[in-house]
Amino acid sequence: MSRYEAVGLAEGFIEGTSEEVINAWQYLVNTGLAWQLQGFFGRTAKELIEEGIIKIKCPTCEEIRYIKNEGCTDTICTEFEIIKEEEDD
């Protein structure tokens, strides 16, 4: 997926399935674009993370989570509450 496609799907000027739109938002978070673009992107990404629709990986503590790790001081972790992803057995 390109940046253009991700932004287009997220904003709605490119039509896509629900799965494609969610993947676009995940791409925007994974690449950091969600935090660099207009405020709408960051706010929406944060809501999607809090709702458990997409995930975020902290660059400092390397945990993939829906929300904050209390033991980490990275901005990403301090902005979200912790819910660790369950490990596959």
C-alpha atoms as a printed R data frame, in Angstrom:
   type eleno elety resid chain resno       x       y      z
1  ATOM     1    CA   MET     A     1   0.000   0.000  0.000
2  ATOM     2    CA   SER     A     2   1.286   3.455 -0.826
3  ATOM     3    CA   ARG     A     3   0.956   6.537  1.346
4  ATOM     4    CA   TYR     A     4  -1.468   7.993 -1.158
5  ATOM     5    CA   GLU     A     5  -3.692   4.901 -1.067
6  ATOM     6    CA   ALA     A     6  -3.653   4.795  2.736
7  ATOM     7    CA   VAL     A     7  -4.609   8.461  3.046
8  ATOM     8    CA   GLY     A     8  -7.264   8.099  0.335
9  ATOM     9    CA   LEU     A     9  -8.870   5.094  2.008
10 ATOM    10    CA   ALA     A    10  -8.712   6.770  5.437
11 ATOM    11    CA   GLU     A    11 -10.252  10.007  4.163
12 ATOM    12    CA   GLY     A    12 -12.744   8.220  1.920
13 ATOM    13    CA   PHE     A    13 -11.781   9.642 -1.454
14 ATOM    14    CA   ILE     A    14 -10.655   6.148 -2.448
15 ATOM    15    CA   GLU     A    15 -13.377   3.555 -2.004
16 ATOM    16    CA   GLY     A    16 -12.502   0.303 -0.304
17 ATOM    17    CA   THR     A    17 -13.841  -2.505  1.823
18 ATOM    18    CA   SER     A    18 -13.955  -2.196  5.596
19 ATOM    19    CA   GLU     A    19 -10.885  -4.427  5.778
20 ATOM    20    CA   GLU     A    20  -8.986  -2.211  3.332
21 ATOM    21    CA   VAL     A    21  -9.851   0.906  5.334
22 ATOM    22    CA   ILE     A    22  -8.720  -0.729  8.591
23 ATOM    23    CA   ASN     A    23  -5.495  -1.855  6.892
24 ATOM    24    CA   ALA     A    24  -4.974   1.712  5.680
25 ATOM    25    CA   TRP     A    25  -5.308   3.062  9.210
26 ATOM    26    CA   GLN     A    26  -2.936   0.367 10.494
27 ATOM    27    CA   TYR     A    27  -0.456   1.389  7.785
28 ATOM    28    CA   LEU     A    28  -0.728   5.060  8.814
29 ATOM    29    CA   VAL     A    29  -0.002   4.148 12.445
30 ATOM    30    CA   ASN     A    30   2.811   1.696 11.589
31 ATOM    31    CA   THR     A    31   4.597   4.263  9.421
32 ATOM    32    CA   GLY     A    32   4.007   7.143 11.837
33 ATOM    33    CA   LEU     A    33   2.075   9.130  9.222
34 ATOM    34    CA   ALA     A    34  -1.014   9.199 11.422
35 ATOM    35    CA   TRP     A    35   0.891  11.438 13.855
36 ATOM    36    CA   GLN     A    36   2.443  13.652 11.141
37 ATOM    37    CA   LEU     A    37  -0.641  14.499  9.078
38 ATOM    38    CA   GLN     A    38  -3.563  16.770 10.010
39 ATOM    39    CA   GLY     A    39  -5.054  16.361 13.489
40 ATOM    40    CA   PHE     A    40  -7.961  14.314 12.132
41 ATOM    41    CA   PHE     A    41  -5.600  11.433 11.390
42 ATOM    42    CA   GLY     A    42  -4.022  11.332 14.844
43 ATOM    43    CA   ARG     A    43  -7.357  11.684 16.635
44 ATOM    44    CA   THR     A    44  -8.998   9.005 14.539
45 ATOM    45    CA   ALA     A    45  -6.013   6.656 14.881
46 ATOM    46    CA   LYS     A    46  -6.082   7.077 18.662
47 ATOM    47    CA   GLU     A    47  -9.812   6.270 18.727
48 ATOM    48    CA   LEU     A    48  -9.258   3.160 16.586
49 ATOM    49    CA   ILE     A    49  -6.461   2.016 18.907
50 ATOM    50    CA   GLU     A    50  -8.589   2.614 22.000
51 ATOM    51    CA   GLU     A    51 -11.459   0.662 20.419
52 ATOM    52    CA   GLY     A    52  -9.088  -2.238 19.684
53 ATOM    53    CA   ILE     A    53  -9.582  -2.001 15.919
54 ATOM    54    CA   ILE     A    54  -5.903  -1.334 15.189
55 ATOM    55    CA   LYS     A    55  -2.740  -1.796 17.276
56 ATOM    56    CA   ILE     A    56   0.356   0.242 18.031
57 ATOM    57    CA   LYS     A    57   3.949  -0.870 18.637
58 ATOM    58    CA   CYS     A    58   6.035   1.183 21.007
59 ATOM    59    CA   PRO     A    59   9.505   1.884 19.584
60 ATOM    60    CA   THR     A    60  11.010   1.941 23.095
61 ATOM    61    CA   CYS     A    61   9.620  -1.104 24.896
62 ATOM    62    CA   GLU     A    62   8.775  -2.992 21.661
63 ATOM    63    CA   GLU     A    63   5.404  -4.198 22.935
64 ATOM    64    CA   ILE     A    64   2.439  -4.352 20.590
65 ATOM    65    CA   ARG     A    65  -0.590  -3.069 22.431
66 ATOM    66    CA   TYR     A    66  -3.873  -1.394 22.161
67 ATOM    67    CA   ILE     A    67  -2.961   1.116 24.860
68 ATOM    68    CA   LYS     A    68  -0.279   2.321 27.336
69 ATOM    69    CA   ASN     A    69   2.466   0.433 29.181
70 ATOM    70    CA   GLU     A    70   2.795   2.095 32.589
71 ATOM    71    CA   GLY     A    71   6.477   1.080 32.864
72 ATOM    72    CA   CYS     A    72   7.585   2.793 29.662
73 ATOM    73    CA   THR     A    73   8.336   6.497 29.314
74 ATOM    74    CA   ASP     A    74   7.945   6.702 25.528
75 ATOM    75    CA   THR     A    75   5.279   9.173 24.396
76 ATOM    76    CA   ILE     A    76   3.322   6.391 22.691
77 ATOM    77    CA   CYS     A    77   3.117   4.381 25.911
78 ATOM    78    CA   THR     A    78   2.281   7.332 28.123
79 ATOM    79    CA   GLU     A    79  -0.636   8.358 25.910
80 ATOM    80    CA   PHE     A    80  -2.408   4.974 26.062
81 ATOM    81    CA   GLU     A    81  -3.517   2.560 28.801
82 ATOM    82    CA   ILE     A    82  -2.090  -0.962 28.797
83 ATOM    83    CA   ILE     A    83  -3.797  -3.967 27.280
84 ATOM    84    CA   LYS     A    84  -1.154  -6.409 26.070
85 ATOM    85    CA   GLU     A    85  -1.849  -8.611 23.085
86 ATOM    86    CA   GLU     A    86  -2.450 -12.236 24.038
87 ATOM    87    CA   GLU     A    87   0.301 -14.646 23.016
88 ATOM    88    CA   ASP     A    88  -0.552 -17.555 20.699
89 ATOM    89    CA   ASP     A    89   0.077 -20.957 22.320
